[in-house]
Amino acid sequence: MLFNIVNFLTKKEKNFFFLLVFLSFVLSIFELAGIMSIIPFLSILIEPNNLEKFTFIQNFLSEKHTNEKSIRLILGSLFITIIFLSSLLNIFNIWLTNKFVVQLEYDLAKKNIKRFSGSKFRLLFQH
């Protein structure tokens, strides 16, 4: 069914559609990163000694960030940044998708009116 719909699209609309699919894929990666960062963040926030369990976080932090407050600050900032970027990307994706759908509806309606009436779209609605 998706391939039948894609046949009605122009080359520009197809490229835009595939851009939306790619953007949705990137958005899903950001959402996954946000969800995956919850457990380490909360675990270290509750018990800072749990840092040894998360070697990827130890590799990320240098030796100068060994006190509790700086670790919480860095991880909290990273967690909030991931969630914020994910939310911004989600808003942008929704806006872009709605823009695409409205333009597609307009273009398809215009093509149908041209096809059935034999005249241009603007001439039908002139007073």
C-alpha positions in Angstrom: 0.0 0.0 0.0 2.9 2.4 0.8 4.3 1.8 -2.7 1.0 2.7 -4.3 0.9 6.0 -2.4 4.5 6.8 -3.4 3.6 6.4 -7.1 1.4 9.5 -6.8 4.3 11.7 -5.5 6.5 13.9 -7.5 10.3 13.5 -7.2 10.5 16.4 -4.8 7.7 15.0 -2.6 9.4 11.5 -2.6 12.7 13.0 -1.5 10.9 15.0 1.2 9.1 11.8 2.3 12.3 9.8 2.6 13.8 12.8 4.5 10.9 12.4 7.0 11.6 8.7 7.3 15.3 9.3 8.0 14.4 12.0 10.5 12.0 9.6 12.2 14.8 7.0 12.4 17.2 9.6 14.0 14.5 10.6 16.4 14.0 7.0 17.5 17.7 6.8 18.3 17.5 10.0 20.4 14.4 8.6 22.2 16.3 5.3 22.8 19.3 7.2 24.2 17.0 9.2 26.5 15.4 6.1 27.8 18.7 4.2 28.2 20.2 7.1 30.2 17.5 7.1 32.9 18.8 4.0 34.8 22.5 5.0 35.0 21.5 8.6 35.9 19.1 7.6 38.7 21.4 4.9 40.0 24.4 7.3 40.3 22.2 10.0 41.7 20.9 7.8 44.5 24.2 6.0 45.2 27.4 7.6 43.7 29.4 4.5 44.5 27.5 2.8 41.7 29.7 4.6 39.2 32.0 1.5 39.1 29.1 -0.5 37.5 29.0 1.8 34.5 32.3 1.6 32.8 31.2 3.6 29.8 30.5 6.5 32.2 33.9 6.1 33.8 35.5 6.2 30.4 33.6 9.4 29.6 34.5 11.2 32.8 38.1 12.1 33.3 40.0 11.8 36.6 39.5 15.5 37.5 35.8 14.9 37.8 35.9 12.5 40.8 33.9 14.3 43.4 30.3 13.5 43.9 28.9 16.9 43.0 30.7 17.3 39.7 29.7 13.7 38.6 26.0 14.4 39.4 26.2 17.8 37.6 27.8 16.4 34.5 25.5 13.4 34.3 22.4 15.5 35.1 23.4 18.0 32.4 24.0 15.2 29.9 20.7 13.6 30.7 18.7 16.8 30.4 20.5 17.7 27.2 19.6 14.3 25.6 15.9 14.7 26.7 15.8 18.3 25.5 17.4 17.5 22.1 15.0 14.5 21.7 12.0 16.8 22.4 13.2 19.5 20.0 13.7 16.9 17.3 10.3 15.4 18.0 8.6 18.9 17.7 10.5 19.6 14.5 9.5 16.1 13.1 5.8 16.7 13.9 5.9 20.2 12.3 7.7 18.9 9.2 5.3 16.0 8.8 2.2 18.2 9.2 3.7 20.6 6.6 4.3 17.8 4.2 0.8 16.3 4.7 -0.9 19.7 4.2 1.1 20.4 1.0 0.4 16.9 -0.3 -3.3 17.3 0.3 -3.3 20.7 -1.5 -1.3 19.3 -4.5 -3.5 16.2 -4.8 -6.7 18.2 -4.6 -5.3 20.6 -7.2 -4.4 17.7 -9.5 -7.9 16.2 -9.1 -9.7 19.4 -9.8 -7.6 20.0 -12.9 -8.2 16.5 -14.1 -12.0 16.5 -13.6 -12.8 20.1 -14.6 -10.2 20.7 -17.3 -9.4 24.1 -15.9 -6.9 25.5 -13.5 -7.6 25.5 -9.7 -7.5 29.3 -9.4 -10.2 29.9 -12.1 -12.7 27.8 -10.2 -12.7 30.0 -7.1 -12.5 33.5 -8.7 -15.5 35.7 -8.1 
